[in-house]
Structures are given as C-alpha cells and as structure tokens.
Amino acid sequence: MNRRTYLSALGAGLATLSGCTASALSNKNSSSSEYPTEPVRGKAEAITTQRKITRDSVAYLEKTHEVRIVAAYRHTNHEAVENGAPPEREPVHESIPFERWAETESAFVGAEAVQTAIFDQTSNGEQSISVGVSGENKEHQIRVHHLNDSPIAFDKLVALTPRSVTATISISGVIHTATYPVTVTHTELRFE
C-alpha cells in the first residue's frame, strides 16, 4: 500500500467514524458559515481513466453475464482459532449482474483517478482530503471531502477538482464506461 492509498483510506475511515470516538458533520450540519451548505461541483477539466480488472477475487461469468466476487470469508478451523492457532479461511463467492458490478467498480476506479489528479497538483494537504463514492438517489457520484484544518483552502480544492470523471473498465474483454459528476464538500471531524 503506498502513501496516497494509506492516507486516502485513513481519511475515508475518519470521515465515517461515529459514536464516542469521532463524528463527521457534513456541510449541512457544519457550524461554520465559511463553507457552502451544499456540495460544490469541481471546476477543473473533466478527466478520463481506464483499467483492466485482473484481480483473482473477481471473475466474469460469460454464460450468465454476471461477475463472481468474494462476498465473505469463512473460517475453516474455528476450534483451532479458539485455542490460539492462526485462522484458516476460505472465500464465499456470490454472483451479481455485470451491470450492477461494473457501475460500482467503475465509480471506485474513477474516484482513484480524481484523487490522483488532485494530489498531483498539491504538495501538502493529502491528510486533509478524502475521496470516495457516494450513492445518493441510487446514482453514483464522486465526493471529495475537504476536512477541517486543511492547509488547502476550500475554494482552491474546488478549482483543482475535475468536474467529472469518465471511467472505463474491462474484465475478460467485456467493457463498461460511465461518467460520474465530482463534487466537493466540507466535512468537520469532531473527536469526543
């Protein structure tokens, strides 16, 4: 895992924490009036990305036009684990329609491209920016979270953020392309 992936995962994890550890407040709940109350569309040029999916945990099923994924892992040595042995596990597979899988997969590929596009233009602030996928109204969009105490001004982040990303993915020669809007929102993390 490289530094950018780690920091993005850390930022995304922090933004989703709740309860007694931390809480994340979006623009709508923010007590600060210096940030817009609604997500703001990115202002930089739209970008494109493509990726061939070759992970062992994913397979295209031509006969049913589905994708087999690893949905979970099952312990095969539960009693041994209780006695201190390391866990042995086997994957539990699930098949989902290709279009449903591809729409989600391409959204995450698009989010990675947006993150790279932003980070390539900044020399600091990676710890205070998180990029993820939002599924509002059953439509995916890419959301850039500007976290509190960011060294990058919100307006500058909006200017660096692509207005959309078109992601093309392929698996076993089957291609899917989708375009996603990209918005920026301010998220305040409060540790309790």
Solvent accessible surface area in square Angstrom, and as a share of the most:
residue,aa,sasa,rsa
1,M,177,0.79
2,N,97,0.50
3,R,144,0.52
4,R,80,0.29
5,T,63,0.37
6,Y,117,0.44
7,L,15,0.08
8,S,14,0.09
9,A,54,0.42
10,L,78,0.39
11,G,2,0.02
12,A,39,0.30
13,G,34,0.33
14,L,47,0.23
15,A,16,0.12
16,T,110,0.64
17,L,66,0.33
18,S,86,0.55
19,G,51,0.49
20,C,111,0.67
21,T,77,0.45
22,A,0,0.00
23,S,27,0.17
24,A,36,0.28
25,L,37,0.19
26,S,50,0.32
27,N,6,0.03
28,K,141,0.60
29,N,96,0.49
30,S,22,0.14
31,S,92,0.59
32,S,35,0.23
33,S,116,0.75
34,E,133,0.60
35,Y,41,0.16
36,P,51,0.32
37,T,89,0.52
38,E,96,0.43
39,P,45,0.28
40,V,40,0.23
41,R,119,0.44
42,G,4,0.04
43,K,145,0.61
44,A,25,0.20
45,E,128,0.57
46,A,49,0.38
47,I,44,0.22
48,T,110,0.64
49,T,33,0.19
50,Q,144,0.64
51,R,97,0.35
52,K,139,0.59
53,I,8,0.04
54,T,102,0.59
55,R,111,0.40
56,D,143,0.74
57,S,43,0.27
58,V,16,0.09
59,A,30,0.23
60,Y,35,0.13
61,L,56,0.28
62,E,141,0.63
63,K,202,0.85
64,T,83,0.48
65,H,82,0.37
66,E,45,0.20
67,V,0,0.00
68,R,87,0.32
69,I,39,0.20
70,V,35,0.20
71,A,52,0.40
72,A,51,0.39
73,Y,109,0.41
74,R,128,0.47
75,H,87,0.39
76,T,75,0.44
77,N,26,0.13
78,H,107,0.48
79,E,132,0.59
80,A,38,0.29
81,V,43,0.25
82,E,120,0.54
83,N,132,0.68
84,G,68,0.66
85,A,36,0.28
86,P,108,0.68
87,P,79,0.49
88,E,106,0.48
89,R,146,0.53
90,E,68,0.31
91,P,59,0.37
92,V,46,0.27
93,H,81,0.36
94,E,79,0.35
95,S,49,0.32
96,I,15,0.08
97,P,67,0.42
98,F,3,0.01
99,E,96,0.43
100,R,146,0.53
101,W,15,0.05
102,A,0,0.00
103,E,57,0.26
104,T,53,0.31
105,E,23,0.10
106,S,0,0.00
107,A,0,0.00
108,F,106,0.44
109,V,3,0.01
110,G,0,0.00
111,A,7,0.06
112,E,86,0.39
113,A,19,0.15
114,V,0,0.00
115,Q,19,0.09
116,T,60,0.35
117,A,24,0.18
118,I,0,0.00
119,F,2,0.01
120,D,92,0.48
121,Q,96,0.43
122,T,20,0.12
123,S,117,0.75
124,N,83,0.42
125,G,3,0.03
126,E,15,0.07
127,Q,105,0.47
128,S,11,0.07
129,I,0,0.00
130,S,1,0.01
131,V,12,0.07
132,G,20,0.19
133,V,38,0.22
134,S,22,0.14
135,G,49,0.47
136,E,86,0.39
137,N,141,0.72
138,K,195,0.82
139,E,122,0.55
140,H,44,0.20
141,Q,32,0.14
142,I,0,0.00
143,R,30,0.11
144,V,0,0.00
145,H,43,0.19
146,H,4,0.02
147,L,6,0.03
148,N,50,0.26
149,D,138,0.71
150,S,22,0.14
151,P,84,0.53
152,I,10,0.05
153,A,65,0.50
154,F,14,0.06
155,D,110,0.57
156,K,110,0.47
157,L,0,0.00
158,V,6,0.03
159,A,56,0.43
160,L,24,0.12
161,T,0,0.00
162,P,2,0.01
163,R,101,0.37
164,S,13,0.08
165,V,0,0.00
166,T,35,0.20
167,A,0,0.00
168,T,33,0.19
169,I,1,0.01
170,S,23,0.15
171,I,7,0.04
172,S,83,0.54
173,G,68,0.65
174,V,37,0.21
175,I,116,0.59
176,H,23,0.10
177,T,73,0.43
178,A,16,0.12
179,T,85,0.49
180,Y,4,0.01
181,P,45,0.28
182,V,0,0.00
183,T,16,0.09
184,V,0,0.00
185,T,3,0.02
186,H,2,0.01
187,T,6,0.04
188,E,21,0.10
189,L,18,0.09
190,R,100,0.36
191,F,131,0.55
192,E,143,0.64
